Every structure is written in C-alpha cells, then in structure tokens.
C-alpha cells in the first residue's frame, strides 16, 4: 500500500513539473546594482508554451500576474505600496510571449540599502507559476560633491543634492541623489552617465532654484544637466553633451562659464576656467 502511494505521489509531482513547463516566466532587472532613489526598471516576460489561452486583466481573466519582492533575506517579503496591476490587460495565445517593462519602485519601497530578491508570479487556472528569483542591490553610492538648497517660500525645507559615483557597465558613472529634510522625501535619482576616470564634476545651485551639474565624459567632451528645483517639484530642464572649448573653440560652451570671447583659437594658459576637473 505504501509503495502504491509513493508511486502516485511521484506521478503527481511529475505532472506538476510538466504543467509548470507550459508557462515560462522571467524577471530581468536592468542592472544588478541601483543607486538609492534610482528608478528600478525590470523586464517581465511570460511565454505561453501550453495549449490554453491566458487572459490577464480582462473581465473574464483566468490569471493574475504580479511580482514578489524580499529585502535582506529570502523571507522578509515586502508589501506593495499600491494595488495597481503590474501589466496592462492582455490575452496570450499558445506559443506567444508577453514582454513589458515596469518601474518596480512604484510598487514597492526600495529605498533601504541592501540586497533584494524578486520573482515574477502567475496564478492561472488555480495553479501558481514562478520565475527564478533575481537578485539586485541598492547602495548609496560613493560621495563626490554635495550642495544644499534653501527655499524662501518654505524656510523649514532643506533639499540636499548629492553627486555620487558607482561602477556600471565596466565604467565609472555619476548619479544625482535628491533628498528633503525634514520629512525624508526622496526624489528620483538621476543617472548622469559615464564619467572620465580621475575627473571632478562641478555642482552649482542658484538662488532661483536652477541646479547645474557638469562633468567630463571623455577627453574632448563633457555632459551638462540643468534641473529646476521647486518646493513641490523637481524637473530636468536640459541635458546635453558639449565639446571641450579647448578642442572646439565653441563660443556656446565658453559662454556657459561667463567667458564670452571671439571665435578662434584659445590659449590654454590664459583660459583655464573650463578645466574644472583638474
């Protein structure tokens, strides 16, 4: 009798594995490490390798797609901060795949530093399907520059801008973190892009609320971003890559630093104002 029960259990387990193979789930974070406050983009993939139609988010839906996230260890599950669906309504025919990207930080609070575990889950016709767990880290970054903005309209509000660096895609990248005090509000961290190794970025905060960050991206170019910072909003106003004036003799680039000169060669010994990275 015991032998018969064992055989039945093994057969049942085999059926469960076979059924799970009919639906293939994948969750892919954009990076293995994110800076605190950065948008955490993940790609969701669902492959219908079975024979039944999968309906998600429709009135007659037979499935529910969602993500589970854990912080610190594999048992500390985070609760979603919104009940919004993880994907728009769709129907998936046999042999077809659904692919979408979401900002995972809009569903979960991912502001704490440390390691996170995430996987995609599909409940379909009473059966639970899971993807392999993916791991990503949230770090504060290495501090490079810092500035504080005060507001005339709200003298209690203090907004801190921090330029931090971290290695990404085999190069050193810069990020702009923005946090408010009191209250601890954290604005979306801005990816400033790659930085030339050994160079120093420049952070400028004007009284009008214009935040400018300039950093070198290569030997002959640098990146400039302008952010408008108001008490209730932070918005990117402009970002561009400009040529080094020593190479291009560009009046536009030199005018950014208050050096209006005529077009033509520039004597490096006389015009060192742009060499802020040295």
C-alpha positions in Angstrom: 0.0 0.0 0.0 2.8 2.4 0.9 4.6 1.6 -2.3 1.4 2.4 -4.3 1.1 5.7 -2.6 4.7 6.6 -3.3 4.3 5.8 -7.0 1.1 8.0 -7.1 3.0 10.9 -5.4 5.8 10.7 -7.8 3.4 10.7 -10.8 1.6 13.7 -9.3 4.9 15.6 -8.9 5.8 14.8 -12.5 2.5 16.2 -13.7 3.1 19.4 -11.7 6.5 19.9 -13.2 5.2 19.2 -16.7 2.4 21.7 -16.1 4.8 24.4 -14.9 6.8 24.0 -18.1 3.8 25.0 -20.1 4.2 28.6 -18.8 7.7 30.2 -18.6 8.2 33.3 -16.5 11.3 35.6 -16.4 12.1 38.7 -14.5 15.2 40.7 -15.6 16.4 43.8 -13.6 18.1 46.4 -15.8 21.2 46.3 -13.5 22.5 44.2 -10.7 23.1 47.4 -8.6 20.9 50.5 -8.3 21.7 53.8 -6.5 19.3 54.7 -3.6 16.3 56.5 -5.1 17.0 55.4 -8.7 14.2 54.1 -10.8 14.4 50.2 -10.6 13.4 49.1 -14.1 12.7 45.4 -14.6 11.5 43.5 -17.6 8.7 40.9 -17.3 8.5 38.0 -19.7 5.7 35.4 -19.9 5.9 32.6 -22.5 2.7 30.6 -23.1 4.1 27.2 -24.1 0.8 25.4 -23.4 -2.4 24.9 -25.3 -4.7 27.2 -23.3 -5.3 30.9 -23.8 -4.1 33.1 -20.9 -6.2 36.2 -20.1 -4.8 38.8 -17.8 -6.6 41.9 -16.6 -9.7 41.3 -18.7 -13.3 40.9 -17.3 -13.1 37.2 -18.0 -9.5 36.8 -16.9 -8.2 33.4 -15.9 -4.9 34.6 -14.5 -3.2 37.1 -12.2 0.3 38.4 -12.8 2.3 40.0 -10.0 5.8 40.4 -8.6 7.0 39.4 -5.1 10.0 41.2 -3.5 12.1 40.3 -0.5 14.6 42.5 1.3 17.7 41.4 3.3 16.8 37.7 3.1 14.5 35.3 1.3 11.8 35.5 3.9 11.4 39.3 4.6 8.7 39.9 2.0 7.8 43.5 1.2 4.2 44.6 0.9 3.1 46.5 -2.2 2.5 50.3 -1.7 -0.1 50.2 -4.5 -2.8 47.8 -5.8 -2.3 48.9 -9.4 -1.9 45.9 -11.8 1.6 45.0 -12.8 0.7 44.8 -16.5 -2.0 46.2 -18.8 -4.7 43.8 -19.9 -3.7 41.2 -22.5 -4.5 37.9 -24.0 -1.7 35.4 -24.7 -2.3 32.8 -27.3 -0.5 29.5 -27.2 3.1 29.8 -28.5 3.3 33.6 -28.0 5.2 35.7 -25.4 4.3 38.8 -23.4 7.1 41.3 -22.7 6.7 44.5 -20.7 8.9 46.8 -18.5 7.9 48.3 -15.2 9.4 50.6 -12.6 9.4 48.2 -9.6 10.0 51.1 -7.2 6.5 52.4 -8.0 5.0 49.2 -6.4 7.5 48.6 -3.6 9.5 50.8 -1.3 13.1 50.1 -2.4 14.8 53.0 -0.6 16.6 50.9 2.0 20.2 49.9 1.2 20.9 46.2 0.9 20.1 43.2 -1.2 16.7 42.5 -2.7 15.2 39.3 -4.2 12.4 39.4 -6.7 10.5 37.0 -8.9 7.5 37.0 -11.2 4.4 35.0 -10.3 1.4 34.0 -12.4 -1.7 32.4 -10.9 -3.5 30.7 -13.8 -6.5 28.4 -13.5 -5.7 27.7 -9.9 -2.0 26.9 -10.5 0.9 29.0 -9.2 3.8 29.5 -11.6 7.1 31.3 -10.5 10.1 32.6 -12.3 13.7 32.1 -10.9 14.5 34.7 -8.2 16.7 37.5 -9.3 19.0 39.5 -7.0 19.8 43.2 -7.1 21.4 45.6 -4.6 20.6 49.2 -3.6 23.6 51.3 -2.5 24.1 54.9 -1.5 27.0 55.4 -4.0 30.4 56.9 -3.3 30.0 60.7 -2.4 31.7 63.1 -4.8 30.0 66.5 -4.3 27.2 67.9 -2.2 25.1 71.1 -2.0 22.0 72.3 -0.1 19.1 74.4 -1.5 17.0 76.6 0.8 13.6 77.9 -0.1 12.3 81.4 0.6 8.7 80.2 0.4 9.3 77.4 2.9 12.3 78.2 5.2 11.9 74.9 7.0 12.5 72.9 3.9 16.1 71.9 3.1 16.9 70.0 -0.1 20.2 68.2 -0.4 21.8 67.3 -3.8 24.5 64.7 -3.7 26.6 63.7 -6.7 27.7 60.1 -6.2 29.6 57.6 -8.3 29.4 53.9 -8.9 30.8 51.4 -11.4 28.3 50.4 -14.0 28.8 48.6 -17.4 32.6 48.5 -16.8 32.8 52.3 -16.4 32.5 54.9 -13.6 29.1 56.6 -13.7 27.7 59.6 -11.8 24.3 60.0 -10.2 22.5 62.9 -8.6 20.6 62.0 -5.4 18.0 64.4 -4.1 16.5 64.3 -0.6 14.4 66.6 1.5 14.6 67.4 5.2 12.5 67.3 7.3 10.2 64.6 6.2 12.8 62.4 4.4 11.2 62.7 1.0 13.4 61.1 -1.7 13.2 62.3 -5.3 14.1 60.1 -8.2 17.8 59.7 -8.5 19.1 61.0 -11.9 21.6 58.9 -13.9 24.2 61.5 -15.2 26.1 58.9 -17.3 29.7 57.9 -17.5 32.5 60.0 -16.2 36.1 60.2 -17.3 38.2 58.5 -14.7 40.0 60.9 -12.5 37.9 64.0 -13.4 35.9 66.0 -10.9 32.3 67.1 -11.5 31.0 70.5 -10.7 27.7 71.1 -8.8 26.1 74.6 -8.8 22.9 75.7 -7.0 21.5 79.1 -7.9 19.1 81.2 -5.8 16.5 80.8 -8.5 16.4 77.0 -8.0 18.5 76.1 -11.0 20.7 73.1 -10.3 23.6 72.5 -12.7 26.0 69.6 -12.8 28.8 69.4 -15.3 31.2 66.5 -15.6 33.7 65.2 -18.2 32.6 62.2 -20.3 35.8 61.9 -22.4 39.0 63.8 -23.2 37.2 66.2 -25.5 33.6 66.4 -24.3 31.5 66.8 -21.1 27.9 66.4 -20.0 25.8 69.2 -18.6 22.4 68.8 -16.9 20.1 71.6 -15.6 17.4 70.7 -13.0 14.7 73.1 -11.9 14.0 72.6 -8.2 10.9 74.0 -6.7 9.4 73.1 -3.2 6.8 70.8 -4.8 8.6 69.6 -7.9 12.0 68.6 -9.4 12.2 68.6 -13.2 15.0 68.1 -15.7 15.1 71.3 -17.8 18.0 70.5 -20.1 20.8 67.9 -20.6 23.3 67.8 -23.4 26.9 66.8 -24.3 29.2 69.6 -25.4 32.6 69.7 -26.8 35.6 70.9 -24.8 36.2 74.6 -25.8 39.9 73.9 -25.9 39.2 71.5 -28.8 36.2 73.1 -30.5 36.7 76.8 -29.6 33.0 76.8 -29.2 31.6 80.2 -28.0 28.5 78.4 -26.7 30.4 76.2 -24.3 32.6 79.1 -23.1 29.6 81.3 -22.5 28.2 78.7 -20.1 31.0 79.8 -17.8 30.8 83.5 -18.4 33.7 83.8 -20.7 32.4 85.5 -23.8 35.2 85.6 -26.3 35.5 85.8 -30.1 35.6 82.7 -32.2 39.1 81.4 -32.8 41.9 79.5 -31.1 42.0 79.7 -27.3 45.3 80.0 -25.4 45.1 77.3 -22.7 47.4 79.3 -20.4 45.0 82.2 -20.5 41.7 80.4 -20.4 41.7 77.8 -17.7 38.2 78.4 -16.4 36.8 75.3 -18.1 39.4 73.0 -16.6 37.4 72.5 -13.5 38.2 68.8 -13.4 41.9 69.4 -12.7 
